[in-house]
Amino acid sequence: MSSLPHPILVVSYSDDTRASLTATLAGSAADSVACNTFCEAEELALQGLYSGILVDLPSIVKSKGEEKIVAYTLANFFPTLRVRAIGSMLVPMTMPGSAKQDKNLNDFLNVTCPAFAARKLRAFRRHPGCHATVIRYKGEEFRGFTLNLSWGGAFVVDVSAEKFSAESALTVTFPEFELDIDATIRWIKPWGQRYAPGIGISFNRLDQAFETVLAGLLKSRKEFDRDRLVA
């Protein structure tokens, strides 16, 4: 029986199939949130935490335009099980060129989804960019620099990232632009691994001055810079 910390997103264009998928998850003691469209699932994933996505394969095949792009993005972000519902039975299905997936619902719920570190879907695309920063955190100041930047936040390199705590508040100063921005730490990458150490932060608020700076740096408009993959 499943004991996932967060619900599973269920997506199907068919009311009957969606009901069948959610009923099957309920029978495995897994909470779920049913979605009529992939865009609806995306909006939920931007706001809350989910352990995976159970999707009706015919709905992926039928998806077009923005829906197809979002379906592809979600499937590359979350543990995903693509199935075809035959009555109350779920048959896992694969697509040509798609990533490997579990062979059955039990492995999906009890092996793959529990291993996923749940986090909110990123709202905006990351753009590479090195900009000096000064972090003010718990009365101390730490120099660093960004590895990337977006309309929603940044990754700031810090070789002693373990001193920070997730969900803590800080202020980041960009000396280059003489701007102070209130932010929140969302995740931490410690030193000693095969990646740059540091913290992922989200900006709490964008004032007009900072929006103008970001528009120039990112060369994009916020409303058109969603973090989506091209299928």
N, C-alpha and C positions, 0 to 999 in steps of 0.2 A: 504494500500500500504506500502511496506517495506521501511525503512529508515536506513538500517544497515550501520555502519561505515566502514565495511570491506567486501570484496567479499565472496561468498560461493564457496567452492571447489566442483566441480562436477566430479564424477568418474564413468565411464562405459567403458567396453571393446567394446561396440557396437557404431559405428559412428552415426547411426540413433537415438539410445536411448540417447546418449550424447547430440545430437542436440536438441532432444525433451526436455530434462531436462533444458538445458540452455535457451531455448525459453520460457519455463514455468516460470522460474525465472525472465526473462526479462519482462514478462507480469505482474509480481508482483513488478516491479521496483527494483529488487534486482540484483546487479552486481554479476557476477560469473566468474570463471576460469575453463575451461574444461580440464580434464586430461584423457589420454588414459589408465593409469595404476595407481595403488595405490602407487607404488614407485615414480612415477612422482609427485603425490600429496604430498608425504612426502618431497621431495626436495623443493617444493614451500613453505611448512609449516615451514621448517627450516630457510627460508630466509625472509618470510613476514608474515603479520597478516591477519587472515581469521576469519570470524564469525561462520562458521559451515561447515558441509560437507553433500552434497546430493548425495546419492550413489544408483546405480542400484543394487538391491538385487541379481539378477542372476549373476552379476559380482563377488559379494562376494562369492557366492556358487562355482563359477568356479575357483576362485583364488587358487593357490597352492604355497607351499614352502614360499619363502621370501615374495611374494605378500600377502599371507594370514596373515602372521605375521604383516605386515605393515597395512593391512586393519583393523585388530583387534586393533592395536595401535592407529590408527587415530580415530576409532569409540569410543575409551575410552578417548580420549583427547578432541575432539570437540563435540559440539551438533551435533547429526547425525540423518538424516532422511533416512531410507531405503525404497525404493519405487520400484514398478514395473510399467513401462510405458506401458499404453494401448492406443495407438494412442497419442493424446495430453493430456490424462488424467493420473495423477499420483496417484497410489494407495499405501498408506503407508503399509508396510509389517513388520512383526516381525519375529525374529528367536528364536528357543528354547534356553532359558538360557540367551538371550541378555537383555541389560538394557532397561527399558521402554523408549518409544519415543512418540513424538506427534502423535495425530490421524489425523492431516491434515497439509498441507503446510502453511496455514495461521498462525496457532499457532506456528509452527516451526520458521517462519520468524519474527513474531511480538511479541512473548513471550519468547521462549527459547533462540534463538540466541542473542537478545539484552541483555539478562542477563549474557551472557558469557563474562568474562574479557579476551579479545583477547590477546594472547601472542604467541611468536614463539615456535614451537615444540622444545623440548630439544634434542640436538644432541647426548649427551653422557649419559650413565647410571650413576646415583648417587650412591656412595659407602659411607656407614657410616664411619665417621672418626673424631676424636677429635684432633685438632692440634691448638696450640696457634697462634694467629694473632695479628699484630699491624696494624691498618688502619690509613693511613695518608690521611686526607680529609679536604680541605680548610684550610690548615695551622695548623690543630690540629691532635693529635694522640689519638687513642682510642684502648684499649685492648679488645680482644675478643677471640673467638675460633670457629673452624668450627664444624658444625653438620654433614655435609657430603661434599664430594669432588668428582670431576669428571675431565675428560680431558678438559672439557669446562669451568668449574667454580666451585663455592662453595657456601654454605650457611654459613654465619658468624653470630653467635649469638651476639646480642647487645640489651640491655634492653631499650635503648633510640633510637631505630631505626628511629623515626620520624624526627630526625635531618638531615637525609640523603634525597636526592632527586633522583628519578629514572632517569636513563640515564646520571648521573653525573660520572665523572672520579675520580678514587682514586688509591692509591698504597697500596697493602697489603704485609706486611712482614711476613714471616714464620721464626721466630727466631730459631726454631729447625733445620732448614736447611740453615739459613743465606742467604735467597733469598728474593729479592724484585720483585713483579710482578705488572705491570700496569693492571688495571681492570676497568670495567664499572658496575655500579649498574643497575640491570635489574628490580628488584621488591623489595618491602619492606613489612615486616610483623610487624605491630606495637605491642607494649606491651599491655597486658590486655586481650588478647584473649586466647582461649584454644589451643595454640601452642607456640612454642618457638619464641620470637621476634628476628628480625634481618634482614639481607639483602641478597638477592640472587645476586651474582656477576658473570660476565663472564670475563675470562682472555682475554686480548687483544692480547697477543702473548706468545708463549711457546718457550723459548730458550732451548738449549740442556741440560743444568744443571737441569732445572725444569722438562723437559720431563723424565730425568733419575729418578728423585725423584718420579714423579707420577707413572712411570712404576713399581717402587718398592712398592709404597703404594697401588696402585689399583690392582696390579698383573694381568694386562690386557694390550693388545695392542690397541692403539687408533683406528685403522681401524676396529677392531672387537668388539668395546664396545658401539655400538649404543644403544640409549635408546628405546628399543622395548619391548613390552609385548609378552609373549608366549601364543598363542591362545589355 
